[in-house]
C-alpha cells in the first residue's frame, strides 16, 4: 500500500516530523515530533506540535501511534503532549534501555530514573510489525548513529531517522556513545536491500552545498546510486575511514544536553524538585 505522507519541517532544528495516514481509512501515526525549546530561557513551546495536531484534527484523522526513530540529540520530543491531546501509543526501539543506561550515568540520574524503557508504551525489536488502520508497518533495527535506531517500513515507504540523509548530504554521525560507523554501514545496507522504488523519508535536512531548498524524500534506488557517503558501491572500509575522519570535526548538537535528558524519558521533563520546577543538568566536560 501507498500511505499518505505529510511532512512538517522545523527549521530551528532541521527536523522533519511526519504524519503517515492510511489512505483507506482515518488512522495515522506521527513520526519524530518536535517540542520547541529556547535554551537561553529554559522555556518550552508547543507551536510545532500544535501545527501537527491541527492538521490531524482538520483531516479528521485518528492518531494511533507516536513513533520515535531513536533518542534524538538535536530536538526535544513532543510525544507526551501529542498523546495527551490526541491519544495513541508511544513507540521506540527496545535498545532504548542501553541508551537510558548510558546517559543515566552521564547525567548522574538516581534510582528513580527507570532504565527499563517503561516510559514508552511499546518497545520494538527487529522484525516486529504494527498496524496503522489497514497499513502494516515493519520494524528494522538500524543502529550505528545510536544503539536504538529504528527504520519504520510502512507500505512503500521507509522512515530512516538519522541513518541516511538526502543523497547529496550522505549519512549521520556515529561518534555518540554507543555509535559505530561499521555498524552504520551494515544498517544502511539493510535499508538499501529494500526495493529500489521504496520511498525514503529522512529525519533531517541541512541543504547540501549547491542546493537552495530543503528536501526530505528520495528512493532506495537514488540512495544506492548517488549517496555521497555510501552510494555507488562504496566499501565498508572506505565508509568507516570517511565517517570517523568527518565525525572528529563535528561539534556537539546545540540542544544535545536537554534533548537527551527529555527524550530518554519518552519526552517527559525530569521530575519536579521540591519547589515544583523541573531542572536539566549540564555535565561539565561530560560529553
N, C-alpha and C positions, 0 to 999 in steps of 0.2 A: 504494500500500500504506500501511497504518497501522502505523508502528513502535510497539513498546512503549517508553515513555519513563519513566525513573525519575530523580527529582531528589534531590540531596543538598545541603542548604543549609548554608553555613558562615557563622554569624552574626558571627564575628570580622571577616570581610571583606565580608559581604553578597553572597557569590558563590554561584551555583548551578552545581554540576557535574552533568552529565547522563550517564546510561548509556542508549544508544539500541540496542535489540535487534531483530533480525529475528524477527517472530512465527512464522515458518515454519521456523526453524532455531535454531542455537545461537550465531550470530555477533553481536558487539556492537561498539560504539565508545564511547569516553569523550570527552566534550567539556568542555574548560576545567577541568582538575583543579587541586587545591589542595595545596600543601606548606605546612604550618603553620610559622610563623616568629615567634619572640619577638625583637623588635628590641632590647630592653634587654639581653638576654643574648647575642644573636647566635646562638641555638640554633634548629635546625630540628626538626620533629617530623612524624611520618607518620600521625597518628591519622585525619585526614580521608581521606587516600589509602587507608589500611588498611580503612576502612569500605567504600569502593568495591570494593576487592579482595575482601573477604569476601563482599560481595553478589554479585559476578560468579562467584566460586567456588561459593557456595551455590546459585546458579541454574544452575550447570553451563554457563555461557556461555564463549565463546572470544573473547578480545579481539583484534580485527583492526586497529583504528585508535585512536590517541590524538590528538585533534584540538584545535587551538588556534584560536579565532576571531580572535585578534590577540596582540600582545605586551602583556600586562596590566601596568598600573601600580599595581595595588592588592593583588595577591597573587602569590606565587611558584607556579610550575607544578610539579606532581609527575610530569610526563611521563616522565623517565628512570626514576624509581622504579617506576612502573606497568609500563613496558616491561621492566625487569629482572625483575619478579615474574611478569608475565603475557604478555609478548611484545607484538606489534602494531607498527605503523608510526606515527611521529610526523609530523603534517602541519600546515602553516601556509601562509599566502599568500606568493606569490613576492616580494611587495613587502617582505618581511622584510629584504631586502638594503638597502633605503632606511632602514629603522629601525636596522639594525645600523650603517650608515654614520653616521647622525645621532648615535646615542648612543655609538658608538665614540669620536667626538670629544668628546662631553660628559664621558665618563669617562676620556678620555685613554688609551684602550686601545692597546697596542703592536701591532706587526705580527703577533704570534702569534694575535691575535683575528681569526678569519676573518670577512669581511663578505660572504660569498657564499651564505649560507643553508645551508651544507653540514652544519651541526649537526643539521639536520632530515632525515628520510627522504624527504619528499615536499613539494615546493613547488607549491601550486595556483595556477592563474590563472583568471580569469573564464571560465566556460563549461566548465571541467573537470568530470569525473564520476568517481565511485569506487563500489565495491560494499561493502556490509556483508552478507555472505551473499547473499541474493536481493534485498536492499534496495538501490536505487540512490540515491546522493547526488549532488546537483548543486551546483556552487560559484558563488556570486555574489560578485564583488568589491564591497564596500560601504564604501569609505573615508570619511573625514570625522573620525571620532574619532582614528584613526591612518591612515597611508597603507596599511597592510597588512590592514585589517579585512576579514573574510570573513563571509558568511552561508552556512550549510550547509542546503540544502533536501533533506530526506530523506523520501520519501513525502509524506504530507500535513502535514509539519512543517517549520518554519524556525527554525534556531538562530541568533539575530541578534547574539550577543555584546553589546557595549555600544552598538550603533547605536540600538536602541529599548529603552525600559524599559516597565513596565506603563503602560496608557493614562493613569492618574491621576498618573503621575510624569514622563512625557514622553520626553526623548531625552538622550543622553550629551553631555558637554562636548566642545568642539572646539578647545581652546586649547593642547593639547600640540604640541611641534614636529612639523610635517607635517600637523597637523589643519586642518580648514576647515569652517566652518558651511555655506558654499554647496555644498561637495562632499557634506556630510552630507545636505543636503536632497535632492539628486539620488539618493543611495544609498537613502534612505528611500522615495522614490517607486518605486525598483526593487523594493523589498520589498513595497510596497503594491500593486504590479501583479500579485502572485500572487493566486490565487483567494481570495475572501473567507473561505472556510471553512478556509483553511490555518491550522494551529495555530502560534502564535508563542511561542517559549520564549526568555526574556530571560536575560542573563548576570548581572544583579544585581537586587536589590530592596531598597529603603530605607524601605518603608512610607510612602506618601504621607500627608500630613496628613488625619486623619479615618479612616484605615484601621487596624484593630487587628492584623491578621495579615499575614505575608509572603505574597507571591504571585509567580508567575513564568510563568503561562500565560495567553495571550489568543488572539485570532484577528486575521487581517488586517482583517476587517470591523470589529471593535471598535476596532482602532487607527485605521482611516480615520475612523471616526465620533467617537471620544472622546479620542484622544491630545491632551493639554493643550498640547503644543508644536506639533504639526504636523497634527493632525486637522481634520476639518470644512473642508477646502479652504484651509487657511492658505497664503498666498502665500510664495514664496521670499524676497522682500524682508522680509516681516514676520518670518519664521523667523530669518533671518540677524541682523537687528537684535536680536531677543529673545535669541538664543543668545550673541551677542557681549557684550551687556549682562550677562547672567547669568554667563557664564564669568569675567568680570572680578572677580566677587565670591567665587569659589571658591578655597579653599586647596588646596595640593598634597595628593594622597593620602598617608596616613600611611606606607605601605610603598613609595612610588614609587622610592626610591633602591635598595634591594635588589632589588625586583621587576624593574626594567628590566635590571639587570646580569645577573640569573639568566635571565630569560625570553628575552632576545635570544640566549642560548646554548642554547635549547631545554630550559631547566630545569636545566642543569648549573651548578654553582658555578664561579667563576673558578679557573683552575689554581692548585694549592697553591704557596706560595713555598718557599724552601729549608728552612724548618722544618716543612714538611708541613701547614701551615694555609692555608686559603683566606681571602682578605680582600675586603671590599666597600669601595669608595671612596665618600666623601661630597664631591661637588663644591661647595665653598663659594661661594655666590652664583652657582651654575652652572645652576640650574633656575628 
